[in-house]
Amino acid sequence: MSKAWLIGHITVKNAAKWAEYRSRVPATLAPFGAELVFRGTLAQVLSGRHGHTEVVVGGFPDRAALEAWHASPAYQALIPLRMEAAEVDLLSYDS
C-alpha cells in the first residue's frame, strides 16, 4: 500500500475567511490518519509558469483515505468557505 499526498496550490482572495478555513481543516484530517506536512508561500518560480502564491502538502496513509477525507461530510461542509476564501487547485499523488 502506497502513501498518498494532497497538494494544494492556493491564491487567497479573502484573508479572514482563509484563516477561518485553515483553522477548521485539521479537525477534518484526523479521522483519516492524515497530517499537514507543509504550508508555504511562493518565493520564486524557477522554471515554467505558476499562478498561485501559496502551497499546502498533506500526507495520508493511502489514496482511499485521501479520497474518503475529501468526500467526508466534515470536509465537504468547508468547501463553500474555501471557495469564498481562495482559489485552490487540489491534486493527489501516490508514492
KAWO-V250460 format. One record per residue. N is the residue number from 0. RES is the residue in three letters. PSI is psi in whole degrees, -180 to 180 (none if undefined). OMEGA is omega in radians with two decimals (none if undefined). Layout:
# KAWO-V250460
n=[N/N]
res=[RES/RES]
psi=[PSI/PSI]
omega=[OMEGA/OMEGA]
This chain:
# KAWO-V250460
n=[0/1/2/3/4/5/6/7/8/9/10/11/12/13/14/15/16/17/18/19/20/21/22/23/24/25/26/27/28/29/30/31/32/33/34/35/36/37/38/39/40/41/42/43/44/45/46/47/48/49/50/51/52/53/54/55/56/57/58/59/60/61/62/63/64/65/66/67/68/69/70/71/72/73/74/75/76/77/78/79/80/81/82/83/84/85/86/87/88/89/90/91/92/93/94]
res=[MET/SER/LYS/ALA/TRP/LEU/ILE/GLY/HIS/ILE/THR/VAL/LYS/ASN/ALA/ALA/LYS/TRP/ALA/GLU/TYR/ARG/SER/ARG/VAL/PRO/ALA/THR/LEU/ALA/PRO/PHE/GLY/ALA/GLU/LEU/VAL/PHE/ARG/GLY/THR/LEU/ALA/GLN/VAL/LEU/SER/GLY/ARG/HIS/GLY/HIS/THR/GLU/VAL/VAL/VAL/GLY/GLY/PHE/PRO/ASP/ARG/ALA/ALA/LEU/GLU/ALA/TRP/HIS/ALA/SER/PRO/ALA/TYR/GLN/ALA/LEU/ILE/PRO/LEU/ARG/MET/GLU/ALA/ALA/GLU/VAL/ASP/LEU/LEU/SER/TYR/ASP/SER]
psi=[130/153/152/147/137/126/127/125/128/139/114/133/-33/106/-40/-44/-34/-41/-40/-47/-50/-35/-23/-19/-45/-37/-27/-23/-38/-46/-13/11/26/160/147/123/-39/139/139/166/136/128/-43/143/115/-24/142/-155/145/123/-6/161/-15/162/151/142/129/143/136/153/-34/174/-36/-41/-42/-47/-37/-40/-50/-36/-8/146/-36/-44/-40/-34/-23/-14/-42/-40/-44/-42/-33/-33/-35/162/124/129/118/133/150/146/146/149/none]
omega=[-3.11/3.10/3.11/-3.10/3.05/3.08/3.08/3.04/-2.86/2.91/-3.07/3.07/-3.10/-3.01/-3.12/3.13/3.10/3.11/3.10/3.13/-3.12/-3.12/-3.08/-3.08/-3.06/3.13/3.12/-3.10/-3.00/-3.10/-3.08/3.11/-3.08/3.10/2.97/-3.07/-3.01/2.92/3.14/3.10/-3.10/3.08/-3.07/2.98/-3.08/-3.14/3.11/-3.10/3.07/-3.03/-3.07/-3.07/-3.11/3.10/3.01/3.10/3.08/3.12/-3.13/3.13/-3.13/-3.11/3.13/3.12/3.12/-3.13/3.10/3.07/-3.08/-3.13/-3.04/3.08/-3.12/3.13/3.13/3.12/-3.14/-3.06/3.09/3.09/3.12/-3.11/3.06/-3.01/-2.98/2.91/-3.04/2.96/3.12/-3.13/3.03/-3.13/3.00/3.04/none]
